[in-house]
Amino acid sequence: MGAIVTSVVTGAFGFSGQKIAKRLLARGERVRTLTNHPQPASPLFRRVEVSPLNFADTKKLTESMRGVSVLYNTYWVRFSYGEISHEHAVDNTKVLLRAAEAAGVKRIVHVSITSPSADSHLPYFKGKAELELAIQASSLSYAILRPAVLFGEGDILINNIAFMLKRFPAFAIPGSGDYRIQPIFVDDLAELAVECGQRSDSYIVDAVGPESYKYTALVKMIRNAIGSRTWIVHVPPAVLRFASGVLGAILKMLSLPRTRSKG
């Protein structure tokens, strides 16, 4: 008789998911990942079970979590693109949550974000707040982790900042840039997540590192580290929101299937 699957990690080949999966495997647990992006070249591929993260097939999604004790959820949409939006990510995660309940999962460790708000005009933070409420209303015990910025090899935000500082003559910062962030090393987040998975009480914790930086100071630190001379400018948040909306509309238009005219 095989070992019982004790943990499911969404996106175990992703940035934070792989760190969580590795720590669970090191504990001797059997791990299954739910993903739409299996990576046969990953060292983890032959060490974890792989099932599709198919939100349209709730029956199969439920069966993929049958017998599981803890669900570690890192699923989210970082950027709206085409038909994929933060609102879709909220709906999808609620499907995942209901499937976990139906499968008899006891606990969820959910990666959220610092300062989520149902009143936010930003879909990212509003969606994260909506999901936290859904988790709290579920039958699962929960640990909700609220990281601000994750860093480490392959991170998104720090690498994207460095990329733009290398490639563009100017880097726009919304507002004054005096707001503070506390980056956390991705391995530390994974360690915290696994520790939270071993508990049974429900709580929310700020998953932040020991050092705090003003956002402008962090950007300047990255600029200096890569030897960039990019001009850092401060713009009203509304301007960036408008620019992001325009860019999103362009990307959506480009993602539409093209038809050829007949003639």
Secondary structure, DSSP 4 states (H G I P E B T S, - for coil): -PPPP-EEEETTTSHHHHHHHHHHHHTT--EEEE-S---TTSTTTTTSEEE---TT-HHHHHHTTTT-SEEEE----SS-BTTB-HHHHHHHHHHHHHHHHHHT--EEEEE--SS--TT-SSHHHHHHHHHHHHHHTSSSEEEEEEES-EESTT-SHHHHHHHHHHH-SEEEEETTS--EE--EEHHHHHHHHHHHHT--S-EEEEE--S--EEHHHHHHHHHHHHT--PEEEEE-HHHHHHHHHHHHHHHHHHHSPP-PPP-
